[in-house]
Every structure is written in structure tokens, then in C-alpha cells.
């Protein structure tokens, strides 16, 4: 199991989707990544944001927390 970044698709200010909303983030890295798990490879776009000097991975994991 693992994730390998293939390329940087973009960088700059942007909005990261989270729970059906868009969260403004000043420094966003958009990455093309390949994930290998359970013998299968999947390709996906990952969003990483630099917030207060710390790199965060933003992922929408399903239903919004308020619902």
C-alpha cells in the first residue's frame, strides 16, 4: 500500500472542497498521484494546503459533519 506523486498540476491560492463547501487556502498544491492498495492502482488528484507553515492533506470523506 502506498501513494506516489506523479506530478504537480498546480500551485497557488485556491479553494479546497470540504463537506460541500469551499474553504479558501492561500497556498494550495494540486498533485497527480497514484495509489496502490489491495493489488490495484488508482489515479487521483490530491489537494495539499500550506496553513500556518504546516502542510495539510485535504480530503472529502463523505457526508458533511453537520448532517
TAURFEN-V202629 format. One record per pair of residues at least 12 apart in sequence whose ideal C-beta (glycine too) atoms are under 6 Angstrom apart, sorted by the first residue. I is the first residue (numbers start at 1). GAP is how many residues later the second one is. Records with the same first field share a line. If there is no record, write none. Layout:
I: GAP / GAP
//
This chain:
1: 36
2: 34
3: 30 / 32
4: 30
5: 26 / 28
6: 26 / 28
7: 25
9: 21 / 23
10: 20
11: 18
13: 13
14: 14
16: 31 / 33 / 42
17: 43
19: 45 / 46
20: 44
25: 24
27: 23
28: 21
29: 19
30: 17
31: 15
33: 13
//
